[in-house]
Amino acid sequence: MKSGSFICMLTGLLLMGLIGTAQATIIFSDNFNTENGGAGTLNYNGFTNWVVTDGTVDLIGNGFYDFLPGNGLYVDMDGSSSNAGIMTHNFALAAGTYTLSYNLAGNHRNSSSELVGVNVGLGSLVNVTHALNQNDPFTTFTQSFSVNSLTLASLSFVGFGGDNISMLLDNIVLEHVNPVPEPGTMMLLGFGMAGLAIYGKRRMNKQ
């Protein structure tokens, strides 16, 4: 293979690799459907991916306090102990851009039109509070953020209230949408582009 063709091929492969890394990759998702053998229960703290602290949350759905049928299991952020809970998941994030999405619905038990809120925190990267009215259906919320280097983070959903009635949570997804290329890959790409430029200049000089 001629050197010029090799350089072209190398540069093309590197570019394809960089484009490929820009595609979204799901690094975490949870819809709670496999918790507790698929059955709802009050004051649940046996989550596979979450630790519940401060208060309690209820695992409901699948016919058990199923206010929104067809959504499998989901979480009432204020359990049955008159103290809303905090759900936390810890993980490491590589450098890049991320999208966090989750479904929230209003409470479906209180006859009044109360407002309830859930705080979503990811260290200092995301910090937002939502409020929904009674009987509001599941709505998808999305947050985007970036990290510049390997970061240890905690994703927390924080319930507010003390009357055993709160917002409903489901379908949490964290995607890595734009990973930062490794320095070695960028260096190889630079060498390939430089080689391609030199090759092109030499060909022009020969003509």
MARBA-3410 file (N, C-alpha, C, O; in Angstrom, 1 decimal):
207
0.8,-1.2,0.0,0.0,0.0,0.0,0.9,1.2,0.0,1.8,1.3,0.8 ~ 0.6,2.2,-0.9,1.3,3.4,-0.9,1.2,4.2,0.4,0.1,4.1,1.1 ~ 2.2,5.0,0.7,2.2,5.8,2.0,1.0,6.7,2.0,0.4,6.9,3.1 ~ 0.7,7.4,0.9,-0.4,8.3,0.9,-1.7,7.7,1.2,-2.5,8.2,1.9 ~ -1.9,6.5,0.6,-3.2,5.8,0.8,-3.3,5.3,2.2,-4.4,5.4,2.8
-2.2,4.9,2.8,-2.2,4.5,4.2,-2.5,5.6,5.1,-3.3,5.5,6.0 ~ -2.0,6.8,4.9,-2.2,8.0,5.7,-3.7,8.4,5.6,-4.3,8.7,6.6 ~ -4.2,8.3,4.4,-5.7,8.6,4.2,-6.5,7.7,4.9,-7.5,8.0,5.6 ~ -6.2,6.4,4.8,-7.0,5.4,5.5,-6.9,5.5,7.0,-7.9,5.4,7.7 ~ -5.7,5.8,7.6,-5.5,6.0,9.0,-6.3,7.2,9.5,-7.0,7.1,10.5
-6.3,8.3,8.8,-7.0,9.5,9.2,-8.5,9.2,9.1,-9.2,9.6,10.0 ~ -9.0,8.5,8.1,-10.4,8.2,8.0,-10.9,7.3,9.2,-11.9,7.6,9.7 ~ -10.1,6.3,9.5,-10.4,5.5,10.6,-10.5,6.2,11.9,-11.4,6.0,12.8 ~ -9.5,7.1,12.2,-9.5,7.9,13.4,-10.7,8.8,13.5,-11.4,8.9,14.5 ~ -11.1,9.4,12.3,-12.2,10.3,12.3,-13.5,9.5,12.6,-14.4,10.0,13.3
-13.6,8.3,12.0,-14.8,7.5,12.2,-14.8,7.1,13.7,-15.9,7.0,14.3 ~ -13.7,6.8,14.3,-13.7,6.4,15.7,-14.1,7.6,16.6,-14.9,7.4,17.5 ~ -13.7,8.8,16.2,-14.1,10.0,17.0,-15.6,10.2,16.9,-16.2,10.6,17.8 ~ -16.1,10.1,15.7,-17.5,10.3,15.4,-18.3,9.2,16.2,-19.4,9.5,16.8 ~ -17.8,8.0,16.2,-18.5,6.9,16.9,-18.6,7.2,18.4,-19.6,6.9,19.0
-17.5,7.8,19.0,-17.6,8.1,20.5,-18.6,9.1,20.8,-18.9,9.3,22.0 ~ -19.0,9.9,19.8,-20.0,11.0,20.1,-21.4,10.5,20.3,-22.3,11.2,20.7 ~ -21.6,9.2,19.9,-23.0,8.7,20.0,-23.3,8.4,21.5,-22.4,8.1,22.3 ~ -24.6,8.6,21.8,-25.0,8.4,23.2,-24.8,7.0,23.7,-25.2,6.0,23.0 ~ -24.4,6.8,24.9,-24.2,5.5,25.5,-24.9,5.6,26.9,-24.6,6.4,27.7
-25.9,4.7,27.1,-26.6,4.6,28.4,-25.6,4.0,29.4,-25.2,2.8,29.2 ~ -25.3,4.7,30.5,-24.4,4.1,31.5,-25.2,3.7,32.8,-24.6,3.0,33.6 ~ -26.4,4.2,32.9,-27.3,3.8,34.0,-28.7,4.0,33.7,-29.1,5.0,33.1 ~ -29.5,3.0,34.0,-31.0,3.2,33.9,-31.7,2.3,34.9,-31.2,1.3,35.4 ~ -32.9,2.8,35.4,-33.6,2.1,36.4,-35.1,2.4,36.2,-35.5,3.6,36.3
-36.0,1.4,36.0,-37.4,1.6,36.0,-38.1,0.9,37.2,-39.3,0.9,37.2 ~ -37.3,0.3,38.1,-37.8,-0.3,39.3,-38.6,-1.5,39.1,-39.1,-2.1,40.1 ~ -38.8,-2.0,37.9,-39.8,-3.1,37.7,-39.4,-4.4,38.2,-40.2,-5.3,38.5 ~ -38.1,-4.6,38.5,-37.6,-5.9,39.0,-37.4,-5.9,40.5,-37.1,-6.9,41.1 ~ -37.7,-4.8,41.1,-37.5,-4.7,42.6,-38.6,-5.6,43.3,-39.7,-5.7,42.9
-38.1,-6.1,44.4,-39.0,-6.9,45.3,-39.8,-8.0,44.5,-41.0,-8.2,44.8 ~ -39.2,-8.6,43.5,-39.9,-9.6,42.8,-41.0,-9.1,41.9,-41.9,-9.9,41.6 ~ -41.0,-7.8,41.6,-42.1,-7.2,40.8,-43.3,-6.8,41.6,-44.4,-6.5,41.0 ~ -43.3,-6.9,43.0,-44.4,-6.6,43.8,-44.2,-5.3,44.6,-43.1,-5.1,45.1 ~ -45.2,-4.5,44.7,-45.1,-3.3,45.5,-45.1,-3.5,47.0,-45.6,-4.5,47.4
-44.5,-2.6,47.7,-44.5,-2.7,49.2,-44.3,-1.3,49.8,-43.7,-0.5,49.1 ~ -44.7,-1.1,51.0,-44.5,0.2,51.7,-43.2,0.2,52.4,-42.6,-0.8,52.8 ~ -42.7,1.4,52.5,-41.4,1.7,53.2,-40.3,0.7,52.7,-39.7,0.0,53.5 ~ -40.1,0.8,51.4,-39.1,-0.2,50.8,-37.7,0.4,50.8,-37.5,1.5,50.5 ~ -36.7,-0.5,51.2,-35.3,0.0,51.3,-34.4,-1.2,50.8,-33.3,-1.3,51.3
-34.9,-2.0,49.9,-34.1,-3.0,49.3,-33.7,-2.8,47.9,-33.4,-3.8,47.2 ~ -33.6,-1.6,47.5,-33.3,-1.3,46.1,-32.0,-1.8,45.6,-31.0,-1.9,46.4 ~ -31.9,-2.3,44.4,-30.7,-2.8,43.8,-29.7,-1.7,43.6,-28.5,-1.8,43.8 ~ -30.1,-0.5,43.2,-29.2,0.6,42.8,-29.3,1.8,43.7,-28.5,2.7,43.5 ~ -30.1,1.8,44.7,-30.3,3.0,45.5,-30.2,2.7,47.0,-30.5,1.6,47.5
-29.8,3.7,47.8,-29.8,3.6,49.2,-30.8,4.7,49.7,-30.7,5.9,49.2 ~ -31.7,4.3,50.5,-32.7,5.3,51.0,-32.3,5.8,52.4,-32.1,4.9,53.3 ~ -32.2,7.1,52.6,-31.8,7.6,53.9,-32.8,8.7,54.3,-33.7,9.1,53.6 ~ -32.6,9.1,55.5,-33.4,10.2,56.2,-34.9,9.8,56.5,-35.3,9.8,57.6 ~ -35.6,9.4,55.4,-37.0,8.9,55.6,-37.2,7.6,54.9,-36.4,6.7,54.8
-38.4,7.5,54.3,-38.8,6.3,53.6,-39.5,6.6,52.3,-40.0,7.8,52.1 ~ -39.5,5.6,51.4,-40.3,5.7,50.1,-41.1,4.5,50.0,-40.8,3.4,50.6 ~ -42.1,4.5,49.2,-43.0,3.4,48.9,-42.7,2.9,47.5,-42.7,3.7,46.5 ~ -42.6,1.6,47.3,-42.6,1.0,46.0,-44.0,0.6,45.6,-44.6,-0.3,46.2 ~ -44.6,1.2,44.6,-46.0,1.0,44.3,-46.1,0.7,42.8,-45.2,0.8,42.0
-47.3,0.3,42.4,-47.6,-0.1,41.0,-47.9,-1.6,40.9,-47.8,-2.3,41.9 ~ -48.1,-2.0,39.7,-48.4,-3.4,39.4,-49.6,-3.9,40.3,-49.6,-5.0,40.8 ~ -50.6,-3.1,40.4,-51.8,-3.4,41.1,-51.8,-3.1,42.6,-52.8,-3.2,43.3 ~ -50.6,-2.6,43.1,-50.5,-2.2,44.5,-50.4,-0.7,44.6,-49.4,-0.1,44.2 ~ -51.5,0.0,45.1,-51.6,1.4,45.0,-51.2,1.9,43.7,-50.4,2.8,43.5
-51.8,1.3,42.7,-51.4,1.6,41.3,-52.2,2.7,40.7,-53.2,2.5,40.0 ~ -51.7,3.9,40.9,-52.4,5.1,40.5,-52.3,5.4,39.0,-53.1,6.1,38.4 ~ -51.2,4.9,38.4,-50.9,5.1,37.0,-50.7,3.7,36.4,-49.5,3.4,36.1 ~ -51.7,2.9,36.1,-51.5,1.6,35.6,-50.8,1.6,34.2,-51.0,2.5,33.4 ~ -50.1,0.5,34.0,-49.3,0.4,32.7,-47.9,0.9,32.8,-47.2,0.9,31.8
-47.5,1.4,34.0,-46.1,1.9,34.2,-45.3,0.9,35.0,-44.2,1.3,35.4 ~ -45.7,-0.3,35.2,-45.0,-1.2,36.1,-44.9,-0.7,37.5,-45.8,-0.1,38.0 ~ -43.7,-0.9,38.1,-43.5,-0.3,39.5,-42.9,1.0,39.4,-42.1,1.4,38.4 ~ -43.2,1.9,40.4,-42.6,3.2,40.5,-42.5,3.6,41.9,-42.9,2.8,42.8 ~ -42.0,4.7,42.3,-41.7,5.1,43.7,-42.5,6.3,44.1,-42.5,7.3,43.4
-43.2,6.2,45.2,-43.8,7.3,45.9,-42.7,7.9,46.9,-42.3,7.2,47.8 ~ -42.2,9.1,46.6,-41.1,9.7,47.3,-41.4,9.9,48.8,-40.4,10.1,49.6 ~ -42.6,10.0,49.2,-42.9,10.1,50.6,-43.5,8.7,51.1,-44.6,8.4,50.7 ~ -42.7,8.0,51.8,-43.2,6.6,52.2,-44.3,6.7,53.2,-45.1,7.6,53.2 ~ -44.4,5.7,54.0,-45.6,5.6,55.0,-45.1,5.7,56.4,-45.6,5.0,57.3
-44.2,6.6,56.6,-43.7,6.9,58.0,-43.7,8.4,58.3,-43.1,8.8,59.3 ~ -44.5,9.1,57.5,-44.6,10.6,57.7,-43.3,11.3,57.6,-43.1,12.3,58.3 ~ -42.4,10.8,56.8,-41.0,11.4,56.6,-40.6,11.0,55.3,-40.1,9.9,55.0 ~ -40.6,11.9,54.3,-40.2,11.7,52.9,-38.7,11.2,52.9,-37.9,11.7,53.7 ~ -38.4,10.4,51.9,-37.1,9.8,51.8,-36.1,10.5,50.8,-36.6,11.3,50.0
-34.9,10.1,50.9,-33.9,10.5,50.0,-33.3,9.2,49.3,-32.8,8.3,50.0 ~ -33.3,9.1,48.0,-32.8,8.0,47.3,-31.5,8.4,46.6,-31.4,9.4,45.9 ~ -30.4,7.7,46.9,-29.0,8.1,46.4,-28.4,6.9,45.7,-28.4,5.8,46.1 ~ -27.7,7.2,44.6,-26.9,6.3,43.8,-25.6,6.9,43.5,-25.5,8.0,43.0 ~ -24.5,6.2,43.9,-23.1,6.7,43.7,-22.4,6.0,42.5,-22.6,4.8,42.3
-21.7,6.8,41.7,-21.0,6.2,40.6,-19.9,7.2,40.1,-19.8,8.3,40.6 ~ -19.0,6.7,39.2,-17.9,7.5,38.7,-18.3,7.9,37.3,-18.9,7.2,36.5 ~ -18.0,9.2,36.9,-18.2,9.7,35.6,-16.9,10.1,34.9,-16.1,10.8,35.4 ~ -16.7,9.5,33.7,-15.6,9.9,32.9,-15.9,11.3,32.3,-17.0,11.8,32.3 ~ -14.8,11.9,31.7,-14.9,13.2,31.1,-15.9,13.2,29.9,-15.9,12.2,29.2
-16.7,14.2,29.8,-17.6,14.3,28.7,-18.9,15.0,29.1,-19.0,15.5,30.1 ~ -19.9,14.9,28.2,-21.2,15.5,28.4,-22.3,14.4,28.6,-22.2,13.4,28.0 ~ -23.2,14.7,29.6,-24.2,13.7,30.0,-25.6,14.3,29.9,-25.8,15.5,30.0 ~ -26.5,13.4,29.7,-27.9,13.8,29.8,-28.6,12.9,30.8,-28.6,11.6,30.7 ~ -29.3,13.5,31.8,-30.0,12.8,32.8,-31.5,13.0,32.6,-31.9,14.1,32.5
-32.3,11.9,32.5,-33.7,12.0,32.3,-34.4,11.2,33.3,-33.9,10.2,33.8 ~ -35.6,11.6,33.7,-36.4,10.9,34.7,-37.9,11.3,34.5,-38.2,12.4,34.0 ~ -38.8,10.4,34.9,-40.2,10.7,34.9,-40.7,11.0,36.3,-40.5,10.3,37.2 ~ -41.5,12.1,36.4,-42.1,12.5,37.6,-43.6,12.7,37.4,-44.0,13.1,36.3 ~ -44.4,12.3,38.4,-45.9,12.5,38.3,-46.3,13.1,39.6,-45.7,13.0,40.7
-47.5,13.9,39.6,-48.0,14.4,40.8,-48.6,13.4,41.7,-48.8,12.2,41.3 ~ -48.8,13.7,43.0,-49.4,12.8,43.9,-50.8,12.4,43.4,-51.5,13.2,42.8 ~ -51.3,11.2,43.8,-52.6,10.7,43.3,-53.4,10.3,44.5,-54.3,9.4,44.3 ~ -53.2,10.8,45.7,-54.0,10.3,46.8,-54.7,11.5,47.6,-55.7,11.3,48.2 ~ -54.1,12.7,47.5,-54.7,13.8,48.3,-55.8,14.4,47.5,-55.6,14.7,46.3
-56.9,14.7,48.1,-58.0,15.3,47.4,-57.8,16.7,47.1,-58.5,17.3,46.3 ~ -56.9,17.4,47.8,-56.6,18.8,47.5,-55.5,18.9,46.4,-54.9,17.9,46.1 ~ -55.4,20.1,45.9,-54.4,20.3,44.8,-53.1,20.8,45.4,-52.7,21.9,45.2 ~ -52.5,19.9,46.2,-51.2,20.3,46.8,-50.1,20.3,45.8,-50.1,19.6,44.8 ~ -49.0,21.0,46.1,-47.8,21.0,45.3,-46.8,20.2,46.0,-46.6,20.4,47.2
-46.1,19.4,45.4,-45.0,18.6,46.0,-43.8,18.7,45.1,-43.8,19.0,43.9 ~ -42.6,18.6,45.8,-41.4,18.8,45.0,-40.4,17.7,45.2,-40.4,17.0,46.3 ~ -39.5,17.5,44.3,-38.4,16.6,44.4,-37.2,17.3,43.9,-37.1,17.9,42.9 ~ -36.1,17.2,44.7,-34.9,17.8,44.4,-34.0,16.8,43.7,-33.8,15.7,44.2 ~ -33.4,17.1,42.6,-32.5,16.2,41.9,-31.1,16.8,42.0,-30.9,17.9,41.4
-30.2,16.2,42.6,-28.9,16.8,42.8,-27.8,15.8,42.3,-27.9,14.6,42.5 ~ -26.8,16.3,41.6,-25.6,15.5,41.2,-24.4,16.3,41.5,-23.8,16.9,40.7 ~ -24.1,16.3,42.8,-23.1,17.2,43.3,-23.4,18.6,43.0,-24.6,19.1,43.3 ~ -22.5,19.4,42.4,-22.8,20.8,42.0,-23.2,20.8,40.5,-23.3,21.9,39.9 ~ -23.3,19.7,39.8,-23.5,19.6,38.4,-25.0,19.9,38.1,-25.3,20.6,37.1
-25.9,19.3,38.8,-27.3,19.5,38.6,-28.0,19.7,40.0,-27.8,18.9,40.9 ~ -28.8,20.7,40.1,-29.5,21.0,41.4,-30.8,21.7,41.0,-30.8,22.9,40.8 ~ -31.9,21.0,41.0,-33.1,21.5,40.5,-34.3,20.9,41.4,-34.2,19.8,41.8 ~ -35.3,21.7,41.6,-36.5,21.3,42.3,-37.7,21.3,41.4,-37.9,22.3,40.7 ~ -38.5,20.3,41.4,-39.7,20.3,40.6,-40.9,20.3,41.4,-40.9,19.8,42.6
-42.0,20.9,41.0,-43.3,20.9,41.6,-44.4,20.5,40.6,-44.4,21.1,39.6 ~ -45.2,19.6,41.0,-46.3,19.2,40.1,-47.6,19.1,40.9,-47.6,18.9,42.2 ~ -48.7,19.4,40.3,-50.0,19.4,40.9,-50.6,18.0,41.1,-50.1,17.0,40.5 ~ -51.5,17.8,41.9,-52.2,16.5,42.1,-52.7,16.0,40.8,-53.3,16.7,40.0 ~ -52.5,14.7,40.6,-53.0,13.9,39.5,-52.3,14.3,38.2,-52.7,13.9,37.1
-51.2,15.1,38.2,-50.4,15.3,37.0,-49.8,14.0,36.5,-49.3,13.2,37.4 ~ -49.9,13.7,35.2,-49.3,12.4,34.7,-47.8,12.4,34.7,-47.2,13.4,35.0 ~ -47.2,11.2,34.4,-45.8,11.1,34.3,-45.3,12.1,33.2,-45.8,12.1,32.1 ~ -44.3,12.9,33.6,-43.7,13.8,32.7,-42.2,13.6,32.7,-41.6,13.4,33.7 ~ -41.6,13.6,31.5,-40.1,13.4,31.4,-39.4,14.7,31.6,-39.7,15.7,30.9
-38.5,14.8,32.5,-37.6,15.9,32.7,-36.2,15.5,32.3,-35.7,14.4,32.5 ~ -35.4,16.5,31.7,-34.1,16.2,31.2,-33.1,17.3,31.7,-33.4,18.5,31.6 ~ -32.0,16.9,32.2,-30.9,17.8,32.6,-29.6,17.4,31.9,-29.3,16.2,31.7 ~ -28.9,18.4,31.4,-27.6,18.1,30.7,-26.5,18.8,31.5,-26.6,19.8,32.1 ~ -25.3,18.1,31.6,-24.2,18.7,32.3,-22.9,18.0,31.7,-23.0,17.0,31.0
-21.8,18.6,32.0,-20.5,18.2,31.5,-19.5,18.1,32.7,-19.5,18.8,33.6 ~ -18.5,17.1,32.6,-17.4,17.0,33.5,-16.1,17.0,32.7,-16.1,16.4,31.6 ~ -15.1,17.6,33.2,-13.8,17.7,32.5,-12.8,16.6,32.8,-11.9,16.4,32.0 ~ -13.1,15.9,33.9,-12.2,14.8,34.2,-13.0,13.8,35.0,-14.1,14.0,35.4 ~ -12.3,12.6,35.3,-13.0,11.6,36.1,-13.6,12.2,37.4,-12.8,12.8,38.2
-14.9,12.0,37.6,-15.6,12.6,38.8,-16.4,11.6,39.5,-17.1,10.8,38.9 ~ -16.3,11.6,40.8,-17.1,10.7,41.7,-18.4,11.5,42.0,-18.3,12.6,42.6 ~ -19.6,11.0,41.7,-20.8,11.8,41.9,-21.8,11.0,42.6,-21.8,9.7,42.6 ~ -22.8,11.7,43.2,-23.9,11.1,43.8,-25.2,11.7,43.2,-25.4,12.9,43.2 ~ -26.0,10.8,42.7,-27.3,11.2,42.1,-28.4,11.0,43.2,-28.6,9.9,43.7
-29.1,12.0,43.6,-30.1,11.9,44.7,-31.4,12.5,44.3,-31.5,13.6,43.6 ~ -32.5,11.8,44.6,-33.8,12.2,44.5,-34.3,12.4,45.9,-34.4,11.5,46.7 ~ -34.7,13.7,46.2,-35.1,14.0,47.6,-36.6,14.4,47.6,-37.0,15.3,47.0 ~ -37.3,13.6,48.5,-38.7,13.9,48.6,-38.9,15.0,49.7,-38.2,15.1,50.6 ~ -40.0,15.8,49.5,-40.4,16.8,50.5,-41.8,16.4,51.0,-42.6,16.0,50.2
-42.0,16.6,52.3,-43.3,16.4,52.8,-43.3,15.4,54.0,-42.3,14.7,54.2 ~ -44.4,15.3,54.7,-44.5,14.4,55.9,-45.9,13.9,56.1,-46.3,13.6,57.2 ~ -46.6,13.8,55.0,-48.0,13.3,55.1,-48.2,12.0,54.3,-49.4,11.6,54.1 ~ -47.1,11.3,54.0,-47.1,10.0,53.3,-47.7,10.1,51.9,-48.0,9.1,51.3 ~ -47.7,11.3,51.3,-48.1,11.5,50.0,-47.2,12.4,49.3,-46.9,13.5,49.8
-46.6,12.0,48.1,-45.7,12.8,47.5,-45.6,12.5,46.0,-46.4,11.8,45.4 ~ -44.6,13.1,45.3,-44.4,12.9,43.9,-44.0,11.5,43.6,-43.4,10.8,44.4 ~ -44.4,11.0,42.4,-44.0,9.7,41.9,-42.8,9.7,41.0,-42.7,10.6,40.1 ~ -41.9,8.8,41.1,-40.7,8.7,40.3,-40.6,7.4,39.5,-40.9,6.4,40.0 ~ -40.1,7.5,38.3,-39.9,6.3,37.4,-38.9,6.6,36.3,-38.6,7.8,36.0
-38.4,5.6,35.7,-37.6,5.6,34.4,-36.5,6.6,34.5,-36.5,7.7,33.8 ~ -35.5,6.3,35.3,-34.3,7.2,35.4,-33.2,6.7,34.4,-32.9,5.5,34.4 ~ -32.7,7.6,33.6,-31.7,7.2,32.6,-30.6,8.2,32.5,-30.8,9.4,32.5 ~ -29.3,7.7,32.6,-28.2,8.6,32.5,-27.4,8.2,31.3,-27.0,7.0,31.2 ~ -27.2,9.1,30.3,-26.5,8.8,29.1,-25.2,9.7,28.9,-25.2,10.8,29.3
-24.2,9.0,28.4,-22.9,9.7,28.1,-23.0,10.0,26.6,-22.9,9.2,25.8 ~ -23.3,11.3,26.3,-23.7,11.7,24.9,-22.5,12.2,24.2,-22.5,12.2,22.9 ~ -21.4,12.7,24.8,-20.3,13.2,24.1,-19.0,13.0,24.9,-18.5,13.9,25.5 ~ -18.5,11.7,24.8,-17.2,11.5,25.6,-16.1,12.3,25.0,-16.0,12.6,23.8 ~ -15.1,12.7,25.9,-14.0,13.4,25.5,-12.9,12.4,25.0,-12.6,11.4,25.7
-12.4,12.5,23.7,-11.4,11.6,23.2,-10.2,11.5,24.0,-9.8,12.5,24.6 ~ -9.6,10.3,24.1,-8.4,10.1,24.8,-7.2,11.0,24.2,-7.2,11.1,23.0 ~ -6.3,11.5,25.0,-5.2,12.3,24.4,-4.4,11.5,23.4,-4.0,12.1,22.4 ~ -4.2,10.2,23.6,-3.5,9.5,22.6,-4.2,9.4,21.2,-3.5,9.5,20.2 ~ -5.5,9.3,21.3,-6.3,9.3,20.0,-6.2,10.6,19.3,-6.0,10.7,18.1
-6.2,11.7,20.1,-6.1,13.0,19.5,-4.7,13.2,18.9,-4.6,13.9,17.8 ~ -3.7,12.7,19.5,-2.3,12.8,19.0,-2.2,12.1,17.7,-1.6,12.6,16.8 ~ -2.7,10.8,17.7,-2.7,10.1,16.4,-3.4,10.8,15.3,-2.9,10.8,14.2 ~ -4.6,11.3,15.6,-5.3,12.1,14.6,-4.5,13.3,14.1,-4.5,13.5,12.9 ~ -3.8,13.9,15.0,-3.0,15.1,14.6,-1.8,14.6,13.7,-1.6,15.3,12.7
-1.2,13.5,14.0,-0.1,13.0,13.2,-0.7,12.6,11.8,0.0,12.9,10.8 ~ -1.8,12.0,11.8,-2.4,11.6,10.5,-2.8,12.8,9.6,-2.5,12.7,8.4 ~ -3.4,13.8,10.2,-3.7,15.0,9.5,-2.5,15.7,9.0,-2.5,16.2,7.8 ~ -1.4,15.8,9.8,-0.2,16.4,9.4,0.4,15.6,8.2,0.9,16.2,7.3 ~ 0.4,14.3,8.4,1.0,13.5,7.3,0.2,13.6,6.0,0.8,13.7,4.9
-1.1,13.7,6.1,-1.9,13.9,4.9,-1.6,15.3,4.2,-1.6,15.3,3.0 ~ -1.4,16.3,5.0,-1.1,17.6,4.5,0.3,17.6,3.8,0.4,18.2,2.7 ~ 1.3,17.0,4.4,2.6,16.9,3.8,2.6,16.1,2.5,3.2,16.5,1.5 ~ 1.8,15.0,2.5,1.7,14.2,1.3,1.0,15.0,0.2,1.5,14.9,-1.0 ~ 0.0,15.7,0.5,-0.7,16.5,-0.5,0.2,17.6,-1.1,0.2,17.9,-2.3
1.0,18.2,-0.2,1.9,19.3,-0.7,3.0,18.7,-1.6,3.3,19.3,-2.6 ~ 3.5,17.5,-1.3,4.5,16.9,-2.1,3.9,16.5,-3.5,4.6,16.7,-4.5 ~ 2.7,16.1,-3.5,2.1,15.7,-4.8,1.9,16.9,-5.7,2.1,16.9,-6.9 ~ 1.5,18.1,-5.0,1.4,19.3,-5.8,2.7,19.8,-6.4,2.7,20.3,-7.5 ~ 3.8,19.6,-5.6,5.1,20.1,-6.1,5.6,19.2,-7.2,6.3,19.7,-8.1
5.2,17.9,-7.3,5.6,17.0,-8.4,4.9,17.4,-9.7,5.4,17.1,-10.8 ~ 3.7,17.9,-9.5,2.8,18.1,-10.7,3.3,19.3,-11.5,2.7,19.6,-12.6
END
